[in-house]
Amino acid sequence: MRILLVNPNTSREATDAFVALARGAAGPGTEIVGATGRFGARLMRNPAETAIGVHAALEAIAENVEGCDAVIVAAFGDYGVTAGRALFDLPIVGIADAAFAALRLAGTRFAILTVNAAVAPLIAKAAADARLGERMTSIGYPAAAPGSPQFAAAAAETAKALVAKDRPDAILAAGPPLAPLVPALREAAGVPVIEGVSCAVALAEAMAKLGFKGRVASGDAGDISVFSGLSPKLAAALARRAR
């Protein structure tokens, strides 16, 4: 089985961290390949950057999906998941959906560790929209900025503080800069620390084995020339949609 992991932002370091997590979670015989957004923000923090990230994700899927059995979109939100399911005939899993599915099945109380104050309300809203708000004990973020020398230590301290404050059963780590820190966060927190990539790998493998596909309807391929300025493969995917 081959799974494409798409990072909609432009940070190749984040992609590498996500791919490492995915390979650690993958079953025997599963190959993980990574793709990074060609354009847009290095870390998406507002609706405009997110809208650009959706385009980048769709292009990355179109350019790299050949030969793959499933796709993971490694950003904590939709970021092209819904649109991708309408264009590509294979399972597409978002890491937020996968993480929330795991927490729902576990039935545990959880805290969320994210990257900064700007994204914290968005992550909290996502948990509420997933009907997990009552089980979320608190949400926190490090005092140090992502990319700074102090970020890793500050993230570990925040994880410990979240556990000390409300005694959650688990912590959900949400945000690309936290991906490479998950092993250290688990050690610091003393409770399970989950992240969406590993959850998405398990779900994508299961969906592919069960034979799930996207929701693309068969139809006329149409005229690719009606699209302007898109990569050829994304234009072709759009042209294949039902009319």
C-alpha positions in Angstrom: 0.0 0.0 0.0 1.2 3.5 -0.8 -0.1 6.6 1.1 0.6 10.2 0.0 1.0 12.6 2.9 0.4 16.2 1.8 1.5 19.2 3.9 -0.4 22.2 2.5 2.0 24.7 3.9 5.5 25.4 2.5 7.6 24.1 5.3 9.6 21.1 4.1 10.9 20.6 7.7 7.3 20.1 8.8 6.7 17.6 5.9 9.8 15.6 6.9 8.6 15.5 10.5 5.1 14.4 9.5 6.5 11.7 7.2 8.7 10.4 10.0 5.7 10.1 12.3 3.6 8.5 9.5 6.3 5.9 8.8 6.5 5.1 12.5 2.8 4.4 12.6 2.5 2.6 9.3 1.9 -1.1 9.1 4.2 -3.6 7.3 4.2 -3.1 3.6 2.8 0.5 3.7 5.0 3.1 1.9 4.6 6.8 2.9 5.5 9.5 0.4 5.5 13.2 1.3 4.6 16.3 -0.7 4.8 20.0 0.4 2.7 22.9 -0.8 4.4 24.7 -3.7 3.2 28.1 -2.6 1.5 29.9 0.3 2.3 30.3 4.0 4.9 28.5 6.0 2.4 28.3 8.8 -1.2 29.0 8.1 -2.8 31.2 10.8 -5.8 33.0 9.3 -8.6 32.4 6.7 -6.7 34.0 3.8 -3.7 31.8 4.3 -6.0 28.8 4.8 -7.7 29.5 1.5 -4.4 29.6 -0.3 -3.4 26.4 1.5 -6.4 24.5 0.1 -5.3 25.3 -3.4 -1.8 24.2 -2.6 -3.0 21.0 -1.1 -5.2 20.2 -4.2 -2.3 20.8 -6.5 0.1 18.7 -4.4 -2.4 15.8 -4.5 -2.9 16.1 -8.2 0.8 16.2 -8.9 1.7 13.2 -6.7 -1.3 10.9 -6.3 -0.6 8.5 -9.2 0.1 5.0 -7.8 -1.2 5.9 -4.3 -4.0 4.1 -2.4 -4.9 6.9 0.0 -4.1 10.5 0.9 -3.4 12.2 4.2 -3.7 16.0 4.4 -1.4 16.9 7.2 -3.0 20.2 8.5 -5.4 20.6 11.4 -8.6 21.4 9.6 -10.2 20.7 6.3 -7.5 22.3 4.1 -8.7 20.6 0.9 -10.0 17.3 2.3 -13.6 17.9 1.3 -12.7 19.3 -2.1 -10.2 16.5 -2.7 -12.8 13.8 -2.1 -14.8 15.3 -4.9 -11.8 15.2 -7.3 -9.8 12.1 -6.6 -11.1 8.5 -6.5 -9.4 7.3 -3.3 -9.7 7.8 0.5 -8.6 11.3 1.7 -8.1 11.7 5.4 -7.5 14.9 7.4 -5.5 14.7 10.5 -8.0 16.6 12.6 -10.8 14.2 11.7 -8.6 11.3 12.4 -7.4 12.6 15.8 -11.0 13.4 16.9 -12.2 10.0 15.8 -9.6 8.3 17.9 -10.5 10.5 20.9 -14.1 9.8 20.4 -13.5 6.1 20.4 -11.2 6.2 23.4 -13.9 8.1 25.4 -11.2 10.0 27.4 -10.9 13.5 28.7 -8.1 15.4 26.8 -6.2 18.6 26.7 -4.9 20.2 23.6 -1.4 21.6 23.1 -1.0 23.8 20.1 1.6 26.3 18.8 0.4 29.8 19.6 -2.4 32.1 20.7 -3.5 32.8 17.1 -4.4 29.3 16.3 -5.7 28.2 19.7 -9.3 29.4 19.2 -9.5 27.7 15.8 -8.3 24.4 17.3 -10.8 24.7 20.2 -13.6 25.4 17.7 -12.6 22.3 15.7 -12.9 20.2 18.9 -16.3 21.8 19.6 -17.5 21.2 16.0 -16.5 17.5 16.4 -18.8 17.4 19.5 -15.8 16.8 21.8 -15.9 20.2 23.6 -17.3 18.7 26.8 -14.4 16.3 27.0 -11.7 18.9 26.3 -10.3 20.0 29.7 -8.1 23.0 28.4 -6.0 24.2 25.6 -2.5 25.7 25.9 0.5 26.8 23.9 4.2 27.4 24.6 5.4 30.9 25.6 8.2 30.6 23.1 7.6 31.0 19.4 7.9 28.1 16.9 11.3 28.0 15.5 13.0 29.6 18.5 15.7 27.7 20.5 13.3 27.7 23.5 10.3 26.3 21.7 10.9 22.6 22.5 11.5 23.1 26.2 8.5 25.5 26.4 6.3 23.0 24.7 7.3 20.3 27.2 6.6 22.6 30.1 3.2 23.5 28.7 2.3 19.8 28.3 3.3 19.2 32.0 1.2 22.2 33.0 -1.8 21.0 31.1 -1.7 17.7 32.9 -1.1 19.3 36.3 -4.0 21.7 35.9 -6.9 19.4 35.0 -5.5 15.8 35.0 -6.6 14.9 31.5 -6.3 11.3 30.3 -4.4 12.4 27.1 -3.0 15.3 25.2 -3.7 16.1 21.6 -0.7 17.9 20.0 -2.0 20.1 17.1 0.3 22.1 14.9 3.2 21.3 12.4 6.0 22.6 14.7 5.0 20.1 17.4 5.3 17.1 15.1 9.0 16.4 15.7 8.5 17.0 19.5 5.9 14.3 20.1 8.3 11.7 21.6 9.7 14.2 24.1 6.2 15.5 24.9 5.0 12.0 25.8 7.9 11.7 28.2 7.3 15.1 29.7 3.5 14.8 30.1 3.3 11.3 31.6 0.1 10.7 29.8 -0.6 9.6 26.2 0.2 12.3 23.7 -1.5 11.7 20.3 -1.2 13.6 17.1 -3.3 13.4 14.0 -0.8 12.0 11.6 -0.5 8.6 13.3 -4.2 8.5 13.7 -4.7 9.3 10.0 -2.3 6.6 8.9 -4.3 3.9 10.8 -7.5 5.2 9.3 -6.2 5.6 5.8 -4.8 2.1 5.8 -8.2 0.7 7.1 -10.2 2.6 4.5 -8.0 1.6 1.6 -8.1 -2.1 2.7 -11.9 -1.9 3.0 -12.1 -0.6 -0.6 -13.4 2.9 0.1 -13.1 5.4 -2.7 -13.7 9.1 -3.2 -17.1 10.5 -4.3 -16.1 11.3 -7.9 -18.9 10.7 -10.3 -18.1 9.4 -13.8 -18.7 11.8 -16.6 -17.3 13.6 -19.6 -13.7 14.7 -19.1 -14.6 18.1 -20.4 -12.3 20.8 -21.9 -9.2 21.5 -19.8 -8.9 24.9 -21.5 -11.7 26.4 -19.4 -9.3 26.5 -16.5 -6.5 29.2 -16.4 -3.3 29.4 -14.5 -3.6 25.9 -12.8 -1.1 23.2 -12.9 -2.0 20.8 -15.8 -2.7 17.8 -13.5 -4.9 19.8 -11.2 -6.8 21.2 -14.3 -7.2 17.6 -15.5 -8.6 16.5 -12.1 -11.1 19.4 -12.2 -12.1 18.6 -15.7 -12.8 15.0 -14.8 -15.5 15.9 -12.2 -19.1 15.3 -13.1 -20.8 18.1 -15.0 
